[in-house]
Amino acid sequence: MRRGGWVYIMTKRPNGTLYIGVTSDPARRTHEHREGLLPGFTRRHGLKRLVWYDWHDEIEAAIQRETSMKRWLRAWKTRTIMARNPDWNDLYEELV
C-alpha cells in the first residue's frame, strides 16, 4: 500500500517570502520549520507560518504538484492561498 503526501506553503507574513514543500507528516514538518530545527531556506528566512496545505493520495502526485507549483507565478500562488485562507492565518493548529 502506498502512502500519500501533503503539499504545503510556509511564509513569515502575508504576501511575504513563500516556501513550497512536500511531506508525509505535515504536523511534524511544520513543527520543524517553526522551531528552526533544520538548516535551509525556511530557517534562513524565518518562515514559520503554515498558510496552505493539500492532500494527495499518492506521494508521487504530491511531488509532481509541488514541482509544478514552484514554477507558478507568484500571483497564482497567492490566489491559491487566498482561496482557502484569505487572512493568511497560521493553519498549524488544524494539524495538531
ChimeraX commands (.cxc) that place a marker at each C-alpha (Angstrom):
marker #1 position 0.00,0.00,0.00 radius 0.5
marker #1 position 1.38,3.42,-0.97 radius 0.5
marker #1 position 1.30,6.37,1.34 radius 0.5
marker #1 position 0.11,9.75,0.21 radius 0.5
marker #1 position 1.64,13.13,0.78 radius 0.5
marker #1 position 0.93,16.74,1.55 radius 0.5
marker #1 position 1.99,19.81,-0.40 radius 0.5
marker #1 position 2.27,22.88,1.82 radius 0.5
marker #1 position 3.20,26.56,1.77 radius 0.5
marker #1 position 5.07,28.37,4.56 radius 0.5
marker #1 position 5.62,32.12,4.96 radius 0.5
marker #1 position 6.62,34.69,7.56 radius 0.5
marker #1 position 3.83,37.18,6.93 radius 0.5
marker #1 position 1.04,37.87,4.42 radius 0.5
marker #1 position 2.49,38.45,0.96 radius 0.5
marker #1 position 5.98,37.65,2.23 radius 0.5
marker #1 position 8.52,35.11,1.03 radius 0.5
marker #1 position 6.93,31.75,0.20 radius 0.5
marker #1 position 8.27,28.22,0.57 radius 0.5
marker #1 position 6.55,25.24,-1.05 radius 0.5
marker #1 position 7.33,21.77,0.24 radius 0.5
marker #1 position 6.05,18.21,0.34 radius 0.5
marker #1 position 5.84,15.82,3.30 radius 0.5
marker #1 position 4.13,12.69,4.54 radius 0.5
marker #1 position 3.68,14.22,8.02 radius 0.5
marker #1 position 2.65,17.90,7.89 radius 0.5
marker #1 position 2.39,18.37,11.67 radius 0.5
marker #1 position 5.95,17.14,12.24 radius 0.5
marker #1 position 7.37,19.02,9.27 radius 0.5
marker #1 position 5.64,22.28,10.20 radius 0.5
marker #1 position 6.94,21.91,13.76 radius 0.5
marker #1 position 10.48,21.51,12.37 radius 0.5
marker #1 position 10.06,24.71,10.34 radius 0.5
marker #1 position 8.56,26.63,13.27 radius 0.5
marker #1 position 11.36,25.63,15.63 radius 0.5
marker #1 position 14.16,26.10,13.08 radius 0.5
marker #1 position 15.33,22.54,13.68 radius 0.5
marker #1 position 16.72,22.01,10.19 radius 0.5
marker #1 position 19.08,24.30,8.29 radius 0.5
marker #1 position 17.87,25.69,4.99 radius 0.5
marker #1 position 15.65,28.20,3.27 radius 0.5
marker #1 position 12.82,28.36,5.83 radius 0.5
marker #1 position 15.15,28.83,8.80 radius 0.5
marker #1 position 17.26,31.39,6.94 radius 0.5
marker #1 position 14.14,33.42,6.05 radius 0.5
marker #1 position 12.22,32.84,9.30 radius 0.5
marker #1 position 9.26,31.15,7.57 radius 0.5
marker #1 position 7.15,29.72,10.41 radius 0.5
marker #1 position 3.54,30.24,9.32 radius 0.5
marker #1 position 1.73,27.40,7.53 radius 0.5
marker #1 position -0.76,29.14,5.22 radius 0.5
marker #1 position -1.85,26.37,2.84 radius 0.5
marker #1 position -1.73,22.58,2.52 radius 0.5
marker #1 position -3.29,19.94,0.30 radius 0.5
marker #1 position -3.50,16.11,0.50 radius 0.5
marker #1 position -2.67,13.76,-2.39 radius 0.5
marker #1 position -3.40,10.02,-2.28 radius 0.5
marker #1 position -0.07,9.17,-3.92 radius 0.5
marker #1 position 3.24,10.68,-2.81 radius 0.5
marker #1 position 4.27,10.87,-6.45 radius 0.5
marker #1 position 1.26,13.11,-7.16 radius 0.5
marker #1 position 2.22,15.34,-4.23 radius 0.5
marker #1 position 5.79,15.65,-5.50 radius 0.5
marker #1 position 4.51,16.47,-9.00 radius 0.5
marker #1 position 2.18,19.14,-7.60 radius 0.5
marker #1 position 5.00,20.68,-5.52 radius 0.5
marker #1 position 7.29,20.77,-8.55 radius 0.5
marker #1 position 4.57,22.35,-10.67 radius 0.5
marker #1 position 3.65,24.96,-8.05 radius 0.5
marker #1 position 7.28,26.02,-7.64 radius 0.5
marker #1 position 7.18,27.09,-11.31 radius 0.5
marker #1 position 3.97,29.11,-10.90 radius 0.5
marker #1 position 3.89,32.88,-10.97 radius 0.5
marker #1 position 3.70,34.42,-7.52 radius 0.5
marker #1 position 0.19,35.74,-8.29 radius 0.5
marker #1 position -1.05,32.16,-8.85 radius 0.5
marker #1 position 0.45,31.02,-5.54 radius 0.5
marker #1 position -1.12,33.99,-3.75 radius 0.5
marker #1 position -4.53,33.25,-5.29 radius 0.5
marker #1 position -4.26,29.63,-4.18 radius 0.5
marker #1 position -3.58,30.73,-0.60 radius 0.5
marker #1 position -6.28,33.41,-0.65 radius 0.5
marker #1 position -8.94,30.99,-1.92 radius 0.5
marker #1 position -8.62,28.91,1.25 radius 0.5
marker #1 position -7.02,31.26,3.74 radius 0.5
marker #1 position -7.75,34.92,2.85 radius 0.5
marker #1 position -6.39,36.21,6.17 radius 0.5
marker #1 position -3.15,34.23,5.85 radius 0.5
marker #1 position -3.79,32.64,9.25 radius 0.5
marker #1 position -1.36,30.06,10.60 radius 0.5
marker #1 position -3.01,26.68,9.93 radius 0.5
marker #1 position -0.65,24.66,12.11 radius 0.5
marker #1 position -3.26,24.23,14.84 radius 0.5
marker #1 position -5.51,22.40,12.35 radius 0.5
marker #1 position -2.87,19.66,12.14 radius 0.5
marker #1 position -2.14,19.04,15.81 radius 0.5
marker link #1:1,2 radius 0.2
marker link #1:2,3 radius 0.2
marker link #1:3,4 radius 0.2
marker link #1:4,5 radius 0.2
marker link #1:5,6 radius 0.2
marker link #1:6,7 radius 0.2
marker link #1:7,8 radius 0.2
marker link #1:8,9 radius 0.2
marker link #1:9,10 radius 0.2
marker link #1:10,11 radius 0.2
marker link #1:11,12 radius 0.2
marker link #1:12,13 radius 0.2
marker link #1:13,14 radius 0.2
marker link #1:14,15 radius 0.2
marker link #1:15,16 radius 0.2
marker link #1:16,17 radius 0.2
marker link #1:17,18 radius 0.2
marker link #1:18,19 radius 0.2
marker link #1:19,20 radius 0.2
marker link #1:20,21 radius 0.2
marker link #1:21,22 radius 0.2
marker link #1:22,23 radius 0.2
marker link #1:23,24 radius 0.2
marker link #1:24,25 radius 0.2
marker link #1:25,26 radius 0.2
marker link #1:26,27 radius 0.2
marker link #1:27,28 radius 0.2
marker link #1:28,29 radius 0.2
marker link #1:29,30 radius 0.2
marker link #1:30,31 radius 0.2
marker link #1:31,32 radius 0.2
marker link #1:32,33 radius 0.2
marker link #1:33,34 radius 0.2
marker link #1:34,35 radius 0.2
marker link #1:35,36 radius 0.2
marker link #1:36,37 radius 0.2
marker link #1:37,38 radius 0.2
marker link #1:38,39 radius 0.2
marker link #1:39,40 radius 0.2
marker link #1:40,41 radius 0.2
marker link #1:41,42 radius 0.2
marker link #1:42,43 radius 0.2
marker link #1:43,44 radius 0.2
marker link #1:44,45 radius 0.2
marker link #1:45,46 radius 0.2
marker link #1:46,47 radius 0.2
marker link #1:47,48 radius 0.2
marker link #1:48,49 radius 0.2
marker link #1:49,50 radius 0.2
marker link #1:50,51 radius 0.2
marker link #1:51,52 radius 0.2
marker link #1:52,53 radius 0.2
marker link #1:53,54 radius 0.2
marker link #1:54,55 radius 0.2
marker link #1:55,56 radius 0.2
marker link #1:56,57 radius 0.2
marker link #1:57,58 radius 0.2
marker link #1:58,59 radius 0.2
marker link #1:59,60 radius 0.2
marker link #1:60,61 radius 0.2
marker link #1:61,62 radius 0.2
marker link #1:62,63 radius 0.2
marker link #1:63,64 radius 0.2
marker link #1:64,65 radius 0.2
marker link #1:65,66 radius 0.2
marker link #1:66,67 radius 0.2
marker link #1:67,68 radius 0.2
marker link #1:68,69 radius 0.2
marker link #1:69,70 radius 0.2
marker link #1:70,71 radius 0.2
marker link #1:71,72 radius 0.2
marker link #1:72,73 radius 0.2
marker link #1:73,74 radius 0.2
marker link #1:74,75 radius 0.2
marker link #1:75,76 radius 0.2
marker link #1:76,77 radius 0.2
marker link #1:77,78 radius 0.2
marker link #1:78,79 radius 0.2
marker link #1:79,80 radius 0.2
marker link #1:80,81 radius 0.2
marker link #1:81,82 radius 0.2
marker link #1:82,83 radius 0.2
marker link #1:83,84 radius 0.2
marker link #1:84,85 radius 0.2
marker link #1:85,86 radius 0.2
marker link #1:86,87 radius 0.2
marker link #1:87,88 radius 0.2
marker link #1:88,89 radius 0.2
marker link #1:89,90 radius 0.2
marker link #1:90,91 radius 0.2
marker link #1:91,92 radius 0.2
marker link #1:92,93 radius 0.2
marker link #1:93,94 radius 0.2
marker link #1:94,95 radius 0.2
marker link #1:95,96 radius 0.2
view
